[in-house]
Amino acid sequence: MYLQIGTEDFIKTEDIIGVFDLDNTTVNKATRDYLNEAQKADVVKTVTFDLPKSFIVTEENGQRRVFISALNTATIYKRIEE
C-alpha cells in the first residue's frame, strides 16, 4: 500500500521504519545529529513548502531515505490505518 506524504509524493507503507514528530524529537541532540548526517548524505527530501511537522524514515532495497512532511504524525498514522 502507498501513503501520500506530500502533494505529489507517495511512499510504500512497508518501507517505513519510523514516523517522528519534529517538535518533540529534535529537542534530542542525537536526532538533530541524525538529521544533519542524513542531509550531508543527500538522503533527505522535503515534500512540503509549508512548516514541516514530521519526518519519515524509510528503507527500500537497503537505501535509507528521510522525508520531511507538513503532515503531523497523527494524520500519517490515520492514513496508514486506512
C-alpha positions, 0 to 999 in steps of 0.5 A, a space after each residue: 500500500 502507498 501513503 501520500 506524504 506530500 502533494 505529489 509524493 507517495 511512499 510504500 507503507 512497508 518501507 517505513 521504519 519510523 514516523 517522528 514528530 519534529 517538535 518533540 524529537 529534535 529537542 534530542 541532540 542525537 536526532 538533530 545529529 541524525 538529521 544533519 548526517 542524513 542531509 550531508 548524505 543527500 538522503 533527505 527530501 522535503 515534500 512540503 513548502 509549508 512548516 514541516 511537522 514530521 519526518 519519515 524514515 524509510 528503507 527500500 532495497 537497503 537505501 535509507 531515505 528521510 522525508 520531511 512532511 507538513 503532515 503531523 504524525 497523527 494524520 500519517 498514522 490515520 492514513 496508514 490505518 486506512 
